[in-house]
Amino acid sequence: YQRRVREAVVSTQSTGIEKVIVAEGPTLKGNLAEAVTDAVLAVQAANSYSHILANGTVSGKNILPRVGAKLDVAPISDIIGIESEDTFHRTIYAGNAIQTIQSSDSVKLVTVRGTSFEAAPVEGGSAATEAFDIGGVTNDKSEFLESKLSKSDRPELASAGIVISGGRGLKNGENFEMLYNLADKMGAAVGASRAAVDAGYVPSDLQVGQTGKMVAPDLYIAVGISGAIQHLAGMKDSKTIVAINKDPEAPIFQVSDYGLVDDLFKAVPEMISNLD
């Protein structure tokens, strides 16, 4: 709750925002989709907005389809561009094609891929905050029990300026320690390909790709990753891409700005040594 209040305060300082509506209450504990959906519908009923947007995250993609079902409109997911108030761009076929969608619905429901847009400056704004009463919102369909979060001193994967990801070429989870050491020296977050996650090397919250997290850091280092299109879809918007792979024909080199054809078990320790 305190984090959401801080986010609301920060939002008031961003240019282009006129008002921040704050809804709070025990029903919203855990941000369960069933409760948040009813809260969004209550705000919409009171204000009749033309557009409702959410982050293209697991949470946003969980809530907006429910809102769409209640309002009888079709959500548009994961947009990467806006052409007009009713026309949007999104990727399809794992990022190999861009689709233009025009919505004729009275209310536009849209999830946004945040990595495709520049962050708004958190200054110059003077939006007012308004408390919204959600006393009538109930949730008898689900119950929040607890949240267990992994703790790390490294940056958050989705927002890190530098990301170092490992693939199946690392051979096992123990070898990811090399990437952790390198990441600590570079102030980077650690990610992984789906192949590495499926093999049990690392937990799923490190997965980068179409079915994982979308990242667009200033520097993305792919270590032992072949470059399947599902993985490329989640990181190809990175400003600079560096690939390390012993296979010179690996697809990852087709999108990388810099490529090193070498054994990762030789290259990564050398990088760590040079940073000492």
C-alpha positions in Angstrom: 0.0 0.0 0.0 2.8 2.5 0.9 4.5 1.7 -2.4 1.3 2.5 -4.3 0.9 5.8 -2.4 4.4 6.7 -3.4 3.7 5.9 -7.0 0.6 8.1 -6.9 2.6 11.0 -5.5 5.3 10.6 -8.2 2.6 10.5 -10.8 1.3 14.0 -9.8 4.7 15.4 -10.7 4.7 14.1 -14.3 3.6 16.4 -17.1 0.4 15.6 -18.9 -1.4 14.2 -15.9 -4.3 16.2 -14.7 -5.6 14.1 -11.8 -4.5 11.0 -9.9 -7.4 8.9 -8.5 -6.4 6.9 -5.4 -8.5 3.9 -4.3 -7.6 2.1 -1.2 -9.2 -0.5 1.1 -8.7 -4.0 2.5 -10.5 -5.5 -0.6 -7.6 -4.5 -2.8 -5.0 -6.3 -0.6 -2.7 -8.2 -2.9 -4.0 -6.5 -6.0 -6.1 -9.5 -6.9 -7.6 -9.1 -10.4 -11.2 -9.9 -9.2 -11.1 -6.9 -6.8 -9.1 -4.5 -8.9 -11.4 -5.1 -11.9 -14.5 -4.0 -9.9 -12.6 -1.0 -8.6 -11.7 0.0 -12.2 -15.3 -0.5 -13.3 -16.5 1.7 -10.4 -14.1 4.5 -11.4 -15.1 4.1 -15.1 -18.8 4.3 -14.2 -18.2 7.5 -12.3 -16.1 9.2 -15.0 -16.9 7.6 -18.4 -13.3 7.6 -19.7 -12.7 6.9 -23.4 -9.4 5.0 -22.8 -8.3 2.6 -20.0 -4.6 1.7 -20.1 -2.4 -0.7 -18.1 1.2 -1.9 -18.2 1.8 -4.9 -20.4 2.8 -6.9 -17.4 1.3 -10.1 -15.9 -0.8 -7.9 -13.6 -2.1 -5.7 -16.4 -2.8 -8.6 -18.7 -4.7 -10.3 -15.9 -6.9 -7.3 -15.1 -7.8 -5.7 -18.4 -9.4 -8.8 -20.1 -11.8 -9.0 -17.1 -12.6 -5.3 -17.5 -13.2 -5.9 -21.2 -15.6 -8.8 -20.5 -17.6 -6.6 -18.1 -17.7 -3.7 -20.5 -18.2 -5.9 -23.6 -15.2 -4.4 -25.4 -12.1 -6.1 -26.9 -8.8 -5.3 -25.2 -5.7 -4.5 -27.4 -2.6 -6.0 -25.9 1.0 -5.0 -25.7 1.0 -1.9 -28.0 4.4 -0.5 -29.1 3.0 2.6 -30.9 0.1 5.0 -31.1 -1.1 6.3 -34.4 -4.3 8.1 -33.2 -6.8 7.9 -30.5 -8.3 4.7 -31.9 -5.4 3.2 -33.9 -2.4 1.4 -32.3 0.6 -0.7 -33.4 1.6 -4.0 -31.8 3.9 -6.8 -32.7 2.8 -10.3 -33.8 4.6 -13.5 -34.8 7.2 -13.1 -32.0 8.1 -9.6 -33.2 8.5 -10.5 -36.8 5.6 -8.4 -38.0 3.9 -5.2 -36.8 0.1 -5.1 -36.8 -2.0 -1.9 -37.0 -5.3 -2.1 -35.1 -8.1 0.3 -35.3 -10.7 0.0 -32.5 -14.3 1.0 -32.9 -15.2 0.2 -29.3 -16.6 3.1 -27.3 -14.0 2.4 -24.6 -10.4 1.6 -25.7 -8.8 -1.0 -23.4 -5.0 -1.1 -24.0 -2.0 -2.7 -22.4 1.3 -0.9 -23.2 4.7 -2.4 -23.6 6.6 0.1 -21.5 10.0 -0.5 -23.1 8.7 0.9 -26.4 8.1 4.4 -25.0 10.4 7.0 -23.5 9.8 7.6 -19.8 7.9 10.8 -19.0 9.9 13.3 -17.0 8.9 13.3 -13.3 8.9 17.1 -13.1 6.9 20.1 -14.1 3.5 18.5 -13.3 1.0 19.6 -10.7 -1.8 17.1 -10.9 -4.3 16.9 -8.0 -5.0 13.7 -6.1 -8.5 12.5 -5.5 -9.6 9.8 -3.1 -12.2 7.4 -4.5 -14.6 5.5 -2.3 -14.7 1.8 -3.2 -16.8 0.7 -0.2 -19.2 -1.1 -2.6 -16.4 -3.3 -4.1 -16.3 -6.8 -2.7 -14.5 -10.0 -3.7 -15.8 -13.4 -2.7 -14.0 -15.2 -5.5 -10.5 -15.2 -4.3 -8.4 -14.4 -1.2 -4.9 -13.0 -0.8 -2.8 -15.2 1.6 0.8 -14.1 1.3 3.5 -12.9 -1.1 7.0 -14.4 -1.1 9.4 -12.2 -3.0 13.0 -13.0 -3.9 15.4 -10.4 -2.4 18.4 -9.2 -4.4 20.8 -6.3 -4.3 20.9 -6.3 -8.1 18.7 -4.0 -10.1 15.2 -5.0 -11.1 15.3 -7.0 -14.4 12.6 -5.1 -16.2 14.1 -1.6 -15.5 17.8 -2.2 -15.2 20.2 -0.2 -17.4 22.4 -3.2 -18.0 21.2 -6.8 -18.3 23.3 -10.0 -18.6 21.4 -13.0 -19.7 22.5 -16.6 -19.8 21.2 -19.5 -22.0 21.4 -23.2 -22.2 25.1 -22.9 -23.2 25.9 -22.4 -19.5 25.1 -26.1 -19.0 23.8 -25.9 -15.4 22.6 -23.6 -12.7 25.9 -23.5 -10.9 27.6 -21.9 -13.9 25.2 -18.9 -13.6 27.4 -17.8 -10.7 29.8 -16.5 -13.3 27.0 -14.2 -14.6 26.1 -13.2 -11.0 29.7 -12.2 -10.4 29.9 -10.3 -13.6 26.6 -8.6 -12.9 27.7 -7.4 -9.5 30.8 -5.8 -10.9 28.8 -4.0 -13.6 25.8 -3.1 -11.6 23.6 -5.2 -13.8 20.5 -7.4 -13.5 20.6 -11.1 -14.5 18.2 -12.7 -17.0 17.9 -16.0 -18.7 16.5 -17.6 -21.9 13.5 -19.8 -21.7 15.7 -22.8 -22.5 17.7 -22.1 -19.4 14.6 -21.7 -17.3 13.0 -24.9 -18.7 16.2 -26.8 -17.9 15.9 -25.7 -14.3 19.1 -23.6 -14.2 17.3 -20.5 -12.8 13.8 -19.5 -11.6 11.2 -18.3 -14.1 11.2 -14.7 -12.8 14.5 -14.3 -14.7 13.1 -15.3 -18.0 13.4 -12.7 -20.8 11.4 -13.2 -24.0 7.9 -13.4 -25.4 6.6 -15.5 -22.5 8.9 -13.8 -20.0 9.8 -10.2 -19.3 10.3 -7.5 -21.9 13.5 -5.5 -21.4 15.1 -2.6 -23.2 18.3 -1.7 -21.3 21.1 0.5 -22.5 23.3 -2.6 -22.6 22.2 -6.2 -23.1 24.8 -9.0 -22.9 23.6 -12.4 -24.2 25.9 -15.2 -22.9 25.4 -18.7 -24.4 22.1 -17.8 -26.0 21.4 -19.0 -29.5 18.8 -16.3 -30.2 15.4 -18.0 -30.7 12.8 -15.6 -32.0 10.8 -15.9 -28.7 13.9 -14.6 -26.8 14.6 -11.9 -29.3 11.1 -10.6 -29.0 11.8 -9.7 -25.4 15.2 -7.9 -25.8 15.7 -6.6 -29.3 14.7 -3.1 -28.3 17.9 -2.9 -26.2 20.1 0.1 -27.1 23.3 -2.0 -27.5 23.3 -5.8 -27.7 26.5 -7.8 -27.1 26.5 -11.6 -27.9 28.9 -14.2 -26.7 28.5 -17.6 -28.3 30.9 -20.2 -29.7 28.7 -20.9 -32.7 29.4 -18.3 -35.4 26.0 -19.1 -37.1 23.9 -18.5 -33.9 20.9 -16.2 -34.8 21.7 -13.9 -31.9 24.6 -12.4 -34.0 22.0 -11.2 -36.5 20.6 -8.7 -34.0 23.7 -8.0 -31.9 25.7 -4.8 -32.3 28.9 -6.6 -31.1 29.6 -10.3 -31.2 32.3 -12.4 -29.7 32.7 -15.9 -31.1 34.3 -17.6 -28.2 33.9 -20.2 -25.4 31.8 -18.4 -22.7 33.7 -20.3 -20.0 36.8 -18.5 -21.2 35.4 -15.1 -22.1 33.3 -14.4 -19.0 36.1 -15.1 -16.5 38.3 -12.8 -18.6 35.7 -10.1 -18.4 35.5 -10.5 -14.6 39.2 -10.4 -14.3 39.5 -7.2 -16.4 36.9 -5.5 -14.1 38.7 -6.4 -10.9 
